[in-house]
Each structure stands twice: as C-alpha cells, then as structure tokens.
Amino acid sequence: MLSNITMGQYYPVDSKVHRLDPRIKLILTIVFIVAVFLAKTFVGYVILFLFVYGVSRLANVPFKMLLRGLKPLRLILILTFLLNLFFTTGETVWVEFWIIKITKEGFLQALFYSLRLAFLVVGTSLLTLTTSPVALSDGIEMLLSPLKKIHFPAHELAMMMTIALRFIPTLLEETDKIMKAQMARGADFESGNLVSRAKAMVPLLVPLFVSAFRRAGDLAMAMESRCYHGGEGRTRLRVLKLTRNDGIACLVMLLLLALIILEKTLL
Amino acid sequence: MSIEAVHLTHCYSEGSAFRTVALDDVSFRIDEGEFVGIIGHTGSGKSTLVQHLNGLLKPSSGQVLIDGEDLNGEHVNRRALRQRIGLVFQYPEYQLFEETVAKDIAFGPKNQGLSADEINVRVHYAMDCVHLDYEKYADRSPFELSGGQMRRVAIAGVLAMRPSFLILDEPTAGLDPKGRDRILSILEDLHSGEHVTMLMVSHSMDDMARLATRLIVMSEGKIVAQGTPREIFAQVDMMTSIGLDVPDAARLCRLLKDKGYDIPADLYRPDELKAYLLSLWKEARSC
C-alpha cells in the first residue's frame, strides 16, 4: 500500500560514483549547482545534459530514475514555464491575443528557467541516488565539523539526521501494518468527507505515536547501555578516505565549470 | 464457509530493483470447521499469505476464492467480507487506540453499523471469550494492562465482529508461558465451542501439535508439505532441512528410535508419548 513511496531514494548498486567520498560528492554537487546558474546559453545546457547523462551511466543508475525525481515538481515546472512565457516582455511578438502576448524572448526565458530548475533537481538527486543516507550524514557531519569550534552541535545534528532517516522506512512499514489491522476491523480510510476522514485517522495515529515513542525510548536505552555519550572521542567504523577517483571527480567537475564559463565568454 | 487459494503469487516492488517474490504459486483449500496451521521460517511468506485471505493484499496473479467466489472480483464488498474473515495480526496489542477497553473492542462492531445495544452485547461476548471480566476491565485504559491482557483485548476486538473464519498471525509470539497457554486455550474453545474455522500462523511447533487438525508447511514462498500433524511431524529430516523444528515429543520419539528402541515414528503429543512410554515400562516390569 505504502511500499511505492521511496524516501531518500537511494539506488543500491555498486559503481565508481557510489564509492566516491560523500564529502567530495557534497561539495561537487554544490559546484554543479553553481555551474547550472552560470550556464547562460543552450550550448551550456547541452554540456550540462551530457555531463548528467554521463554521470548517470557511470553510476549504473537508469536515466529514468533521475527523471522520476522531477515528477513531484511537475506543477512547479509548468507554472515557472507559463509565468515566464506570459509575463516576459520582448521585441519579437509571436502571438498576440486579447491580453496575452507571447514573445520569442519570453519563450526562451521560460524554457531557460524551467530547464535550470530541472537541472538543479536532477543534479541533486544524483547525489541522493548514489549516496546512502548514512554516508550522506557522515559527509555532512565532517563538512560541518569546523563549526564545532563555535559550539555548533555537528555530531548531534548528523546523528539525529541518521536516526530520522533510518526510521522513515520503519515507521512507514508500521503505518502500513496498523492501517491494515484497522481495515481488518472494518475501518474505512478512503471514503467520506473531510471531517469523517480526519476522524478515521485517529485509530491510525494513536497507535503510531505510541509505537514511535516506545521505539524512541528503546533506542535511547540501547544507545545508553552501549555507553553512547555524543561525538567527543568517538572513532568511526568507516573512516572516510580520499582516493584517486575523488581527485579525478574533482578535476572533471572543474573542467565542466571551466567549459561553462568559457562557453559563456566565447559565444 | 471455505477459503481456497488458487495458484496464488505475490511479488513486492514489481518492476524495480527491489523486486522480491513472496508467494510462488500457492494453492490450498480450507474447509469449514478445520483448524489449519501454517508453519514456516521467518520470511517464508506466511504473513503475506494471510493478508491475501481477506483482501488486504492483492495477488500479482492467481485467485482467492471465498465459497467459490473470487475475493478480488469487481462486485465483491471486501469491507463486509473482512468482517466475516477476522484477521488478528502479529503483536495485535500495538493497534489498540481507544481510551477504554470496551470502546476499543466496540470499534469493529461500530464499523459494521450495529445498534448500540447489539454492540454492547458483542463487547460482553468478546470479553467473555477471551476471559476478561467485564466489570473489572471494561472501563480501564488498554495501555495500563499487561502484555498478555492487551493481546487478549486485541483478539476480542476481532471476535466482537463474530467472524465465522478467524486467521491469527503468531498469536503467542512474545508471551510468557502462562499467557501463551491462556491464548491457546481461548483458541481451542473458539474452535470447538463456537465452531469458528481457524487458520493459525506460528513457528511454535508445540502450539501446532496442540491445536491444529491440518498443517501447511511453507518455505521460500512455496508450500512444501501439507497433511495432518502426525504425517508432518513424522518427517523430521524434511523439517530440519528447511530449518524448522518438530515438537519436543516428536524429537524425543525420534531420538529414542535412533537409539534402537521400537517406537512408532509418528508420536508427537506429550500425552501420547507419555502413555506409550509408560506402557513400555509396565510391560518391561511385568516380564
């Protein structure tokens, strides 16, 4: 029932991209976002597309999976396109009808902005598709750790993130189970007006909260009985180490950035 | 009523990298008045199977027939059917939500649209079935009861709909011996006294030995054996090969046979083994 919801959408295959250091991947994703904003021509976008396509091939992630990340955003994409199309003023008028005026400049800008949005989403979903949630929060912790000097709780934040991510599937499963159990008792979650539907959620939410609190209590107890006391002096199971591939990845990204900038000044 | 599964197959996450086959061409039939036990290792597809039997899961292929009618047919009122086929999930106490025990048990009958009087009768009946005193427990919060009592409240919540077919998924999991014994005797009474047709999933072979009239053995989504407990538990080697135990009495019987004692291979109840061993002993003494 809820099994088709993929949260965090990690795509568990092995590849060179998957094995990259999560810190590097995080930084490279930020650089990629900068590159997307710097691209000002269609040639730039073609380069970006080739890059994204290449990375997805290298990562063994089907390109379809990447495009699926755009699905929840389709409304925003369409809205961006339409707003830019109708409200950009320009010289070359294509269609003029009542108060609607479509110009060539408007069309180009609309295409540009929606493509930019699409690239931002696809680029970042490359990160989440190829990096497991645990590795990702490890990377975030390491990147934020300089802030520990000003008493920023980087480790605690990363731990909270890890736990939250870890429990999303568990709670989804639990919700599914409780829902089915109440349906077996004749509960109806699908029909009725808003009020009766909200009321129908009570038999679902109460057990869910009870079990979430029970799980939280159990987890805290288990962590404490293993002497967990926060980040200080804690060593890691997986020590993040930079490899040659990380260097290559950085070079490729720099190349992309250079291409985008050069292409802008040359053309 | 009878339930029949015909070439039932179920895949999770069809069409993605996570695709797993949970049920693979499963066929069986359960007739009125039976007490069928499904045994199998964790992940053998037992829980997936029982969720098909009242329409909570739809098969990828194959059919579930209730009295010969397809459960997933177009004109079937599945909500009404679910009330005739009661399903008690694993750890059912985690689904309690009401302020009082009586209100929680009344949830099912209320969804059936019964009158307040009838609901009251049903709640009394259900609490009586699970040996909970109405006066003492009806107005207490279900969250302040013991684990075993909570489980009994949850079972009562299903019984209050007066199902003619009851499916239980691991009803004794995580209970102490006393709580376990209590649940089993409740189920025994329901089967013999109320003539409810039962289907129980468990990996406690001793529970099965005590209650089931027929057993279905599952492994990796397939049915590997069906038969009376006597037939199944005599096949100690087959059971061990798929990682299952046999009841203690059957194992003892097997060990004695391996040691060279002349003993029938198909004893599996503690009382019959005891009687047999006593008769052997008496015979030996009288010689």
HADDOCK unambig.tbl for C-alpha pairs under 7 A between the chains (distance, minus, plus):
assign (segid A and resid 178 and name CA) (segid B and resid 95 and name CA) 5.89 0.50 0.50
assign (segid A and resid 180 and name CA) (segid B and resid 56 and name CA) 6.59 0.50 0.50
assign (segid A and resid 181 and name CA) (segid B and resid 89 and name CA) 6.47 0.50 0.50
assign (segid A and resid 184 and name CA) (segid B and resid 82 and name CA) 5.75 0.50 0.50
assign (segid A and resid 184 and name CA) (segid B and resid 86 and name CA) 6.81 0.50 0.50
assign (segid A and resid 184 and name CA) (segid B and resid 87 and name CA) 6.11 0.50 0.50
assign (segid A and resid 185 and name CA) (segid B and resid 83 and name CA) 6.65 0.50 0.50
assign (segid A and resid 185 and name CA) (segid B and resid 108 and name CA) 4.76 0.50 0.50
assign (segid A and resid 185 and name CA) (segid B and resid 158 and name CA) 6.39 0.50 0.50
assign (segid A and resid 186 and name CA) (segid B and resid 79 and name CA) 5.97 0.50 0.50
assign (segid A and resid 186 and name CA) (segid B and resid 82 and name CA) 6.88 0.50 0.50
assign (segid A and resid 186 and name CA) (segid B and resid 83 and name CA) 6.54 0.50 0.50
assign (segid A and resid 186 and name CA) (segid B and resid 108 and name CA) 5.86 0.50 0.50
assign (segid A and resid 186 and name CA) (segid B and resid 111 and name CA) 5.43 0.50 0.50
assign (segid A and resid 186 and name CA) (segid B and resid 112 and name CA) 6.82 0.50 0.50
assign (segid A and resid 187 and name CA) (segid B and resid 111 and name CA) 6.28 0.50 0.50
assign (segid A and resid 203 and name CA) (segid B and resid 97 and name CA) 5.68 0.50 0.50
assign (segid A and resid 206 and name CA) (segid B and resid 97 and name CA) 5.50 0.50 0.50
assign (segid A and resid 207 and name CA) (segid B and resid 94 and name CA) 6.15 0.50 0.50
assign (segid A and resid 207 and name CA) (segid B and resid 95 and name CA) 5.39 0.50 0.50
assign (segid A and resid 207 and name CA) (segid B and resid 96 and name CA) 6.28 0.50 0.50
assign (segid A and resid 207 and name CA) (segid B and resid 97 and name CA) 5.66 0.50 0.50
